[in-house]
Amino acid sequence: MGLFDGIKEKVKGQLANVVEWPDMDDDAIFYKWNNSELKKGSRLIIRPAQDAIFLYQGKVEGIFTDEGEYDIESQIIPFLSTLKGWKFGFDTGLRAEVLFINTREFNMNWGTKNALNLPVQGLPGGMPIRAFGMFTAKVGQYDVLIEKVAGVQSSFTVDDVSQRVGAINDQLLMKWILREGKDMFNIQANAYDISQGILEDLNKELGKFGMEATSYQIQSVSYPDSVREMQEKAAGNSMIGDVNQYTQIAFADSLGKEGGNGGGNTASQMAQMQMGMMFGQQMANNMQQQYQQPQYGQQPMYGQAPQHQQPYGQAPQQPQYAQQPQQAAPQMQPQSADGEAAIPKFCPNCGKPTNGMKFCGNCGAKLA
């Protein structure tokens, strides 16, 4: 090999490029590789979650999505639109740009910048609420991203997308809460329908610069403290409807708290309160029973004097207590004129004719 050939090989090695995005930031949406020119022997490296787009004079020449290491002259140039016949020379190179795209989905949180005043009848200013949640987005259209963002900006991050979403998020929330939220206190119950509507509108906005929203979630809705206290009272009053359940829960809760503090005053107070409430309930039941008159034929309630309804104008009758059964008076046998017992014509036991006999011929009963 001559001197000229050695210099040629040395220069060729120095001019060869490695086209890559080595330190990809999770928050970066794209990265521009922009060198003076590509030389013979240059290599392209595509890492996971990356796509490489070759640009020539601002026009997309080819998009490569498979990760790996490629020789640009033999494996990339033949697939470019207008550069298929490009031949690298000793002193000439290819002036081109390579744009690396981060293909991951980006998770971003959102929150209302200002309170949303939902219209409520009788409340002039409306009901102020705040909401929080998250959404995910990714690059959707490469050509739009290049035209609207990458062609004029050197970088584009998740914060840039989040700021653009935050500028319109409050408006979309108000629109879809009023459309889908049938009750302002049940926004969480309708959160799915509200989110789907917002996602549709959000895609239209993000699509203007090549992005795509893949999901939108409402995680919490908060009301003013005064409204939240009213909700808690209403829930507590509904529980008090069952006194036994309320006292049992309160008593168990107090025991749990006392177990951590080592004290017993609160537990004893709760027990006394439970006994007092049960005693008061019993007194109320007794008072109600005293005003209820027993129906005819029923026994009087415990603790009441026996009452007996009498027809109007008649003297009240004394109640009968434990009467003894009356015994029937003994029947007298008929007697004849001479003082002897007369024989009946029919047997008082079986009813057969006696025919003047002293004993019944049918059942043998004594007749006189």
ZAGU-599317 format. One record per residue (C-alpha): x, y, z. Coordinates in steps of 0.1 Angstrom, whole numbers. Each point is the difference from the previous one (the first is absolute). Example, Ala and Ser with C-alpha at 12.3 -4.5 7.8 and 13.67 -1.06 7.14 Angstrom:
REM residues 2
SITE     X     Y     Z
SITE   123   -45    78
SITE    14    34    -7
REM end
This chain:
REM residues 368
SITE     X     Y     Z
SITE     0     0     0
SITE    14    34   -10
SITE     2    31    20
SITE   -31    15   -16
SITE   -20   -31     8
SITE    10     1    36
SITE    -9    36     4
SITE   -33    -7   -17
SITE    -9   -28    24
SITE    10    21    30
SITE   -21    29   -11
SITE   -29   -23    -8
SITE     1   -14    35
SITE     1    35    15
SITE   -30    12   -20
SITE   -22   -29     6
SITE   -30     8    22
SITE   -20   -19    27
SITE   -36    12    -3
SITE   -18    -7    33
SITE   -20    15    30
SITE    22   -14    28
SITE   -14    17    31
SITE   -38     0    -6
SITE   -18    20    26
SITE   -34   -15    10
SITE   -16    35    -2
SITE    14     8   -34
SITE   -23    -6   -30
SITE    25     3   -27
SITE    38     5    -6
SITE    17    16   -31
SITE    32   -15   -12
SITE    14    28   -22
SITE    37    -3   -12
SITE    17    16   -29
SITE    -4   -31   -22
SITE     0   -38     0
SITE    31   -17   -13
SITE     7   -34   -14
SITE     1   -27    27
SITE   -25    19    23
SITE   -23   -21    21
SITE   -35     4    14
SITE   -10   -13    35
SITE   -36    -2     9
SITE    -8    -9    37
SITE   -32   -13    16
SITE   -29    25     0
SITE    16    20   -29
SITE    -8     6   -36
SITE    24    17   -24
SITE   -12    23   -27
SITE    25    11   -28
SITE    -6    35   -13
SITE    15    15   -31
SITE    -5    36    -8
SITE   -28     1    25
SITE   -19   -29   -16
SITE    -6   -34    16
SITE    21   -26   -20
SITE    -6   -31    22
SITE   -12   -12    34
SITE    18   -29    17
SITE   -17   -16    30
SITE    19   -33     7
SITE    26     3    27
SITE    36   -10    -9
SITE    32    12   -16
SITE     1     7   -38
SITE    26    10   -26
SITE   -14    31   -15
SITE    15    -4   -35
SITE   -11   -36    -5
SITE   -31    -4    22
SITE   -16    35     2
SITE     8    20   -32
SITE   -17   -26   -23
SITE   -33     5    18
SITE     0    38    -1
SITE   -25    16   -24
SITE    22    23   -20
SITE    35   -12    10
SITE    -1   -36   -12
SITE    28     6   -24
SITE    22    21    23
SITE    37   -10    -2
SITE    24    10    27
SITE    33    14   -13
SITE    33     6    17
SITE    -5    37     5
SITE   -38     2    -2
SITE   -27    -9    26
SITE   -37     1     4
SITE   -15    30    16
SITE   -30   -13    19
SITE   -18     2    33
SITE   -12   -29    22
SITE   -29     6    24
SITE    -4   -26    28
SITE   -35    -4    14
SITE    -8   -12    35
SITE   -28   -25    -6
SITE   -10    -5    37
SITE   -33    11    15
SITE     5    29    23
SITE   -19     2    33
SITE   -10    36    11
SITE   -20    13    29
SITE   -26    28    -3
SITE   -19    21    24
SITE   -24    29    -3
SITE    18    33     0
SITE   -30    18    14
SITE   -32   -12    18
SITE   -27   -10   -25
SITE   -33    17    10
SITE   -28   -24    -9
SITE   -34    17    -3
SITE   -23    -9    29
SITE   -35    13     4
SITE    -3    25    28
SITE    38     5     2
SITE     9    31   -21
SITE    37    -6    -3
SITE    -3   -38    -6
SITE    16   -28    19
SITE    38     1    -2
SITE    17   -33    -4
SITE    36   -12    -8
SITE    10   -32   -18
SITE    32   -19    -5
SITE    11   -29   -22
SITE    25   -12   -26
SITE     2    -6   -37
SITE    23   -19   -24
SITE    13    11   -34
SITE    24   -10   -27
SITE    12    11   -34
SITE   -28    -6   -25
SITE    10    15   -34
SITE    36     4    -8
SITE    -5    24   -30
SITE   -21    24    21
SITE    25    -1    29
SITE    28     8   -24
SITE   -18    28   -17
SITE   -15    17    31
SITE    27    -7    26
SITE    32   -17   -10
SITE     5    22   -30
SITE     1    31    22
SITE    11   -12    34
SITE    31   -19    11
SITE   -17   -19    28
SITE   -35    -9    11
SITE    -8   -15    35
SITE   -29   -13    21
SITE    -2    33    18
SITE    -8    17   -33
SITE   -29   -23    -7
SITE   -13     3    36
SITE     0    38    -2
SITE   -20    -2   -32
SITE   -25   -24    15
SITE    -3    22    31
SITE   -10    30   -20
SITE   -32   -17   -13
SITE    -7   -26    27
SITE   -22    21    22
SITE   -22     9   -29
SITE    -4   -36   -11
SITE    -8   -11    36
SITE   -27    26     3
SITE   -15    -9   -33
SITE    -2   -38     6
SITE   -10     2    37
SITE   -30    21    -9
SITE    -8   -23   -29
SITE     4   -34    18
SITE    -1     8    37
SITE   -36    -4    10
SITE     7     9    36
SITE    28    22    11
SITE     5   -22    31
SITE     3   -31   -22
SITE    27    11   -24
SITE    21   -30     9
SITE   -28   -23   -10
SITE    -1    15   -34
SITE    38     4    -3
SITE     4   -26   -27
SITE   -24    17   -24
SITE    15    34     8
SITE    35   -12    -6
SITE    -9   -16   -34
SITE   -15    33   -12
SITE    31    19    12
SITE    23   -25   -17
SITE   -17     4   -33
SITE     4    38     1
SITE    35    -2    14
SITE    11   -21   -30
SITE   -11    27   -24
SITE    21    25    18
SITE    31   -22     4
SITE    -3   -11   -36
SITE     8    36   -11
SITE    36    -6     8
SITE     3   -37    -6
SITE    -8   -15    34
SITE   -27   -24    10
SITE   -18    -4    34
SITE    -5   -37     8
SITE   -18     3    34
SITE   -15    26    23
SITE   -11    -6    37
SITE   -18    20    27
SITE    15   -12    32
SITE   -16    23    26
SITE   -25    29     3
SITE     1    23    30
SITE   -27    23    14
SITE     3    29    24
SITE     4    -9    37
SITE   -35    12     9
SITE   -16   -23   -26
SITE    22   -29    11
SITE   -11     4    36
SITE   -36     1   -10
SITE     5   -33   -19
SITE    16   -16    30
SITE   -29    11    23
SITE   -25   -13   -24
SITE    18   -34    -1
SITE     1     0    38
SITE   -37     8     4
SITE    -9   -29   -24
SITE    20   -24    22
SITE   -16    13    32
SITE   -33   -13   -13
SITE    12   -34    13
SITE     9     9    36
SITE    15   -34     8
SITE    23     0   -30
SITE    11    35     7
SITE     9    -6    36
SITE    18   -33    -8
SITE    21    17   -27
SITE     8    30    23
SITE     8   -23    29
SITE    23   -22   -21
SITE    17    31   -15
SITE     6    14    35
SITE    15   -33    12
SITE    24     0   -30
SITE    12    35     9
SITE     3    -7    37
SITE    21   -31    -8
SITE    26    22   -16
SITE     0    26    28
SITE    -3   -22    30
SITE   -29    19    15
SITE   -35   -11    10
SITE   -20    32     5
SITE   -13     2   -35
SITE   -11   -36    -1
SITE   -19     3    33
SITE   -17    31   -12
SITE   -10   -17   -32
SITE   -14   -29    19
SITE   -20    24    22
SITE   -13    18   -30
SITE   -11   -33   -15
SITE   -19   -10    31
SITE   -16    35     2
SITE   -12    -1   -36
SITE   -14   -36     4
SITE   -18    11    33
SITE   -14    30   -17
SITE   -12   -21   -29
SITE   -17   -24    24
SITE   -17    29    18
SITE   -13    13   -33
SITE   -14   -34    -8
SITE   -18    -3    34
SITE   -16    35    -4
SITE   -12   -10   -34
SITE   -15   -32    13
SITE   -19    18    28
SITE   -20    20   -25
SITE   -10   -31   -19
SITE   -34   -15    13
SITE    -2   -38     0
SITE   -24   -15   -25
SITE   -30   -20    12
SITE    11   -34    11
SITE    36     9     4
SITE    20    -1    33
SITE    11    34    14
SITE    37    10    -6
SITE    25    -5    28
SITE    -2    29    25
SITE   -36    11    -9
SITE   -32    -5    20
SITE   -25   -24   -16
SITE   -25    19   -20
SITE   -34   -13   -12
SITE   -22    16   -25
SITE   -37     1    10
SITE   -30    10   -20
SITE   -11    35     6
SITE   -24     4    29
SITE     9   -32    18
SITE    20    -2    33
SITE    35   -13    -5
SITE     4   -36     8
SITE    27   -12    23
SITE    26   -21   -18
SITE    -2   -37     7
SITE    32   -13    16
SITE     7   -37     3
SITE   -37   -12     3
SITE    -5   -35    14
SITE   -20   -23   -22
SITE   -35    -5    12
SITE   -12   -36     8
SITE   -34   -10   -13
SITE   -26    -7    27
SITE    -8   -37     6
SITE   -31   -11   -18
SITE   -28   -14    22
SITE   -15   -33    -9
SITE   -38     0    -4
SITE   -18   -18    29
SITE   -32   -20     1
SITE   -29     6    24
SITE    13   -24    26
SITE    33    18     2
SITE    20   -24   -21
SITE    19    11   -30
SITE   -22    -2   -31
SITE    14   -20   -29
SITE     5    23   -31
SITE   -15   -11   -33
SITE    32     4   -18
SITE    36    -7    12
SITE    17    33     7
SITE    33   -16   -11
SITE    -7   -16   -34
SITE   -36    12    -6
SITE   -16   -34    -5
SITE   -35    -8    15
SITE     3   -14    35
SITE   -34   -19     0
SITE    -3     5    38
SITE    32   -18     8
SITE    25    12    26
SITE    29    -8   -22
SITE     4    11   -37
SITE    -2   -31   -22
SITE    23    17   -25
SITE    29    15    20
SITE    -7   -14    34
SITE    -2    33    18
SITE   -19     1    33
SITE   -33    18    -4
SITE   -15     0    36
REM end
